[in-house]
Amino acid sequence: MHYTGTIYRPPAEAKSLLLQVTAGCSHDHCTFCSMYKNIPFRIEPIEQIEEDLREVRSVRPDEKRVYLVGGDPFVLSVDRLTIIAKKIKEYLPLCETISMYARITNIKTKTTEELKALRSLGINHLYIGIETGHNETLTRIHKGTTAEEAVAQCKRLEETGIAYHGIYLNGLAGQSKGEISALETAKFFNQLKPKSIGITSLVLIPGTDLYEQKLKGEFIEATEFERVQELKHFIEHLETNTKVFANHVSMATPVIGKIPEDRPKMLKVLQDTIDDFDEDELRQYRDQLRQL
């Protein structure tokens, strides 16, 4: 199998076949991200992809789920994705789901009919880094999209039957702005029907632009107490029916549940943490994280 650098995949894809179709990220400007800083964006040749599929077929011929590796493989053209999907089906005929990371801009470049066509080929689950519904923060981190644009494109996915998992980055707005970020992000998701929402918490990685901004005093991190409060505000105001996974390694206070039925249980965990809070202990936990 061909892989470049560190391989990143969502926790839910732990048992999936990891097939590299791109290397790096086509955007690579988000100030908080260190994942692809030293890997120029590259589209892998079909010959390499087919070679990997032949290898997989010899050991895992019954594979039902394939995760396409790369920062945002959905940036590939419809023609390219179609070829890849058909190759996967050729070598792994039992495959039911092809998933990958996608940026909002990747969706925007594809027509509704093209999205439907990709869905019919098994490309039916995308992971999208929404980060926050707070436009001021989106601009500051150079995300390249607005919350309104993201809502519009996620609605298009819903219309075409492509499921998606939205990712919210707790603490990204910085000190004293957690509540507004939580409220704007809940407002964002309440307009949509995501299959699930994953919540991670900001870890400043040396070498990233946001880390440098912190050193210069241009960005002040949210405290651990603020992060828990932000998460509590988000859960309180989230109304859409979905699953919430706030159990990433970066979450010092993890919670999981369905909204709305598990909301009381989730809020109790967060309130218990707030009632018996130890800023130093939770900060020590975060300071030990150097890669996600």
N, C-alpha and C positions, 0 to 999 in steps of 0.2 A: 504494500500500500504506500502511496505517495502522500507525505504530509510535510508542511513547512512550518517551522517554529513551534511554539506552544499551540496545542489544539484546544480551542474553546468550544464548549457545547452546553446547552441548558441542562440543568439537573434531570429533567424529565427524559432526556435523550441518552441516559447512561447506558441503556441496553441496545440502542439503535446502531445500525451500521453507519459509520462516519466516513462519508465519501467526499474527498476534497475536489471542489470544482472551481474555486477561486482561492487566491492567497491574498491576505491583507484586506483592507477596507477601502471601498471606492471614495469614501468621504474623508475619513481620518483627520477631522478637524475639531472634534469634540474635546474641550479643554480638560475634561476629567479622565479621559480614556488613555490607557497605556498598552492596550492589547496588541495593536498592530503598528507601533511606532517605527520599528525597524524592518518592516516587511512591505515593500512596494506592492501596490495592487497589481494582481496578475490573473488572467483568465487561463485556466488549465486546458491543455489540448484534449480534444475528444479521444485521441489515441491513448492518452494516459488514463483517462477516466474509464475507458473500455478495458484496459489492462487490469485496473483495480477491480472492476466488476467480475472479470474472469477469475481473478484470485479469490474473491469473496464467494463466487458460485461454487468453488471447489471445497469450501469449508462450511459455508452457511447458506445453502441453496434455498432454504425455506424462509429466508429473511422477509419480514413483513413491514419493516419500517426503516427508511433511509433518511439520515440527516445530512444535508449538504453543508460541508465545512467551508467557512470563510466569513469575513466580516459582514457581508450583505450579498449573498449569492443571487438574491432576487433582482439585483441590478442587471443581471444578464438579460439579453434580448429574449423575446418570446420564442424566436426560432431556436436559439441556443438551449433554452430551458426545455423546449419540446424535444429536441434531439436527446438531451440527457435523460428526460423522463422515459422516453421510448427505449433507450438503451438499458435503463434500470429494469424496465418491464421485460425486456428481452432476456436479460441474464437472471433476473429474480422475479419470475412470473407471479409469485404469491405476494409481492409487495403491495401494500394497501395505502401507505402514507409516505409522502416525500415532504420533509419539513426543512426549514432553514431560517436564518435571520433575514430581516428585510428592513429597509428604511422607508419612510413615508414617500420620499422622492422616487424610490423604485416602483412603488404602486402607481404613482401618478403618471408615469410614462407608459402605462399599459391601458388599453381600452377595456371597457366592460366585457366585450366579447372575447378579448384575449385572456382576461382573467378567468372567464368561464371555461375556455378551452384548456387552460392550464389545470384548472380544477378537475376537469374530466380525465386528465392524464395522471391524476394522483397527487398533484401538488396542492395539498389541502390543509396545511398548517404552517403558519408563519409566526415568528417571534419578532416583536417590534419594540425597540427601545423608545418608549414615549418620553421617559425621564421625568417629566412634570407637565402639568397643564398651565403652568405659570409662564406667560410669554416673556416677561422680563428676564427670567432665568434662562429660558430657551435661547434668547438672543445673546445673553452673556456667555453661555457655554459654546456658542457657535454651532448649534444643532442644525441649522439650515432649514428649519421648518417652524411654523407656528402651530399652536394648539388647534386653531380653526382648520388649518390645512390637514392636520392629522385626523380630526374628526371626520372630515369629508372623505378621506381615503379609506379609513376604517369602515365607514358605512358602505363604501363600494365593495369591500371584501365581504361584508355581511350579505349584500345583495347577490353576490356570486357564489355564496356557500363556502368560502374559504375561511376556516377557523383561524383565530389568532390569539396570541398570548401577549398582553401588554406589560411592559416593564416600567416600574415607577422607582425612581432613585431618591430615597428618603435622605434628607439633609442637604440636597444639592443646592437649594436656594441660599443656604448659609445662615449665619446667626440672625435671630429675630425675624426671619422670614418663613419659618417652617409652617406656621398656621395658614398663611395665604397660599403657600404652595400646596398644602393638603386640601384646602377648600377648592382651589382651582383644578386640582387633579381629580378630585371627586366629581366636580362639575363636568369635567371632560369625560370621564368614564360613564357617568349617568346618562349621557346622550347615546351610548353605545351598548353592544351586547358581546363583550369579549368572552371567549371561552374560559379564560382565567387571567388573573393579574399576579405578576410576580413582583415582590418588593425587595429591593436591596438597599443597603445604606452606604452612603459615600465614604470611600476610603481614599485618602489622598496618597497617590503613588509618586515617589520621587521620579522626576523626569517629565511629568505631565505639566501642561501649561497652568492648570489650576493649582498644582503644588507650588509652582514658582510664584503665582499670585499670592498665595498664602505667605510665603517667605518675605514678599515685598509689602505685606500688609494690605494688599488690594482685595483679599478675600478672607473673611473670618469664618471659621468653621462653626457649625451649629454644635452646641454642647450635646452630650448624651441625653440629658434631661429633655432638651428641646426636640431631639429626634423621637423619643418615645411619645412626647406630646403631639408631635406632628403625625405620627402613625395613628394615634388615638383619634385625632381630629378627622383623619381620612376615613377610618373605619366607621366613625359616627355618621359621616355624611354620605357614604357610598350607598347608593340605592339600587343599582342595577343588579340583576340576578347573576352571580358569578362566583367562582372560587378564588380565594385569596391565599397566596403562598408567600408569607413574610418570614420564611425560615432559612433564607440564605445565610451562609457563614458570616456575612457582614452584619447580620441583625443580632445585636446583643440581647434583644428581647424578642424571640421568635414567636409568631402566632400563625395558625393555619385555620381556615374555615370557609364555609359557604355563607354568602350574603343573600338574604337577610337572616336566615335561621340561626347561624352561629355567631351573630354579632354580639349578643350579651356575653357569651363565653370569652370571646376574643377581647372585648373591652375590659372584662374583669382581670384578665392576665396583665393587660397594660396598666390598669389602675393599681393593681397590687404592686407592680414594679414602681410606679410613681409614689405610692404611699411609703415604700421602704427603699428609697433611692440611694444609690452609692455611685456618685459621679466618677470618683477615682477608679473604682473597680471596673466599671464599664469602659472607661477611657483606656485603661491598661489593656483590656481585651482588644480594643480597636487598634491601638498602637502596635500590637504584635502582628497585625495583618499587613503583609507587604505585597501580596499578590492574590487575585481572586479567580 
